[in-house]
Amino acid sequence: MVVCSSQGLLSILRKLKSTPDQEVRILLLGLDNGGKTTLLKQLASEDISHITPTQGFNIKSVQSQGFKLNVWDIGGQRKIRPYWRNYFENTDVLIYVIDSADRKRFEETGQELAELLDEEKLSGVPVLIFANKQDLLTAAPASEIAEGLNLHTIRDRMWQIQSCSALTGEGIQVSYTPHICVVLMSERLHLHMR
Amino acid sequence: MLGYIWQYVYTSFLRYWVKWFIRQATGKCELQRICSGYKPGATRATKAEYSLQSSKNQVLRQALKTNKDNLEQRVDQIMQEKNIKPQKDPLFKESLTVCLLQITGYSSLYVSVEDLRKEVFSSDNPEHEAMLLKLWDLLMPTVKLESRITKQWGDIGFQGDDPKTDFRGMGMLGLINLVFFSENYTEEARQVLSHANHPKLGYSYAIVGINLTEMAYSLLKSGALKPHFYNTVLGTPELQHFHQLYCYLAYEFDKFWLSEEPESIMQFNQYREKFHNNIKAHLQDPDVSLILTVRTKA
């Protein structure tokens, strides 16, 4: 990964993103039951105890560090995955959520991620992968997941993997996640400028 | 602003004196006037609830928190406090009892519903498993489930090959509602399922059902369902009344969805919100009753 001071990058980003309210479009994808909606609600500091499976999509705007993050949470069931592509356009950061305890579906989730990274409309878009459900004893550590997904072979974009528990809030601190998103984005812009 | 001041002045000072004055003039206390002035139902129970809540008398306020077993005793206490003679107002005792059963029953119904919601579906629980299989058999009488973990679950609108992960925040409440609808309105449930499996206007039957359970639950929690239950149950509302309300929502949502002809399932939340607002508007009507009416069988 490109290492730079995030402060300097933030100012570059601010200059480049000259829209008055500096909106950032974040796309939240992953298999069903991965925890996308729980993550979304945690980011928006909302109650997470009555969550139901997402039919269609949810969207929330979160204000953070002078940016307005519009987070799109799209349902993950197989039947509606074909609709994912309708939401690719103008995405600034892709967040991909994985249920770290659902080992039976690691292959499926890896395939879906690989297909996303091949999408033309998402080319170069930084990806933040959440190895979710770390509160469960059976959860695989993020390092194991990164290896299984061959993340180290990604060369065409910024990426980061982060272990978390959307349920307890661990690893997705409300200010931290937007921060990572912004850093990933600014690094992308910095690369373009060189 | 002026409205706030008036409200404050009225509830803190004026209301008491107005009530005292009318009492002197009519010889009846506010509760008596409510019980004799309105027919049984939402208006009467809501007014009685407000009257008890804002009473300065401990006995009256406490009555709202009483349980079913002590209710008669509470009513007697209120009549004593308010000096109401059964000979003079023979209908009062029965009327107030019904109101209190409705008011306190609503709170205890919420407690029972919340318990079911918190009960997590567990594959190790034979009862839970049996209920899930029953749902399949009720909805798909001619198709046999090939195994417990199978893609077939998608045919009744679960997301993956094991429905257990779909109950989530609604727990057993979601499953019980789905089974109740299929069991008590079998024909209607199968009809709704066939609409849900429509290639173009379709949606995921079970998932949408669990979403509608969430709608019913949050309406109950916020108190919005009070007028509905006060009108439709002249006594203590029970769990089955809540399940009945779910049936109404499931059936009506299907009708609504078909009539709106949404572009695709991705529009679900938008139409869900619209439907939710329609229901909330219905609940503003004091005569509301959200009862599923189906054609009677010949």
Contacts between the chains, C-beta under 8 A, distances in Angstrom:
chain1	res1	chain2	res2	distance
A	32	B	159	4.4
A	32	B	160	5.9
A	32	B	165	7.5
A	33	B	159	7.1
A	33	B	160	7.1
A	33	B	165	4.2
A	33	B	166	7.6
A	48	B	169	7.9
A	49	B	169	5.9
A	50	B	169	4.3
A	50	B	170	7.3
A	50	B	214	5.8
A	50	B	217	7.1
A	50	B	218	7.1
A	51	B	168	5.5
A	51	B	169	4.3
A	52	B	168	5.9
A	52	B	169	5.9
A	52	B	170	6.0
A	52	B	174	7.7
A	52	B	207	7.6
A	52	B	210	5.0
A	52	B	211	4.9
A	52	B	213	7.7
A	52	B	214	4.9
A	53	B	159	5.7
A	53	B	166	5.2
A	53	B	168	6.6
A	53	B	204	7.9
A	53	B	207	4.7
A	53	B	210	6.4
A	53	B	211	7.5
A	55	B	203	6.5
A	55	B	204	6.0
A	55	B	207	5.3
A	55	B	208	5.9
A	55	B	211	6.2
A	55	B	265	6.4
A	55	B	268	4.2
A	55	B	269	7.3
A	55	B	272	7.9
A	56	B	265	5.9
A	56	B	266	4.6
A	56	B	267	6.3
A	56	B	268	3.7
A	56	B	269	5.1
A	56	B	270	7.8
A	57	B	266	6.1
A	57	B	269	6.9
A	58	B	269	6.4
A	76	B	159	7.8
A	77	B	159	3.9
A	77	B	160	7.0
A	77	B	204	7.1
A	77	B	207	7.6
A	78	B	154	7.8
A	78	B	159	7.6
A	78	B	160	7.4
A	79	B	154	7.1
A	79	B	159	7.8
A	79	B	204	6.9
A	79	B	265	7.8
A	80	B	265	6.2
A	80	B	266	7.0
A	83	B	264	7.0
A	83	B	265	7.8
A	83	B	266	5.2
A	86	B	266	7.1
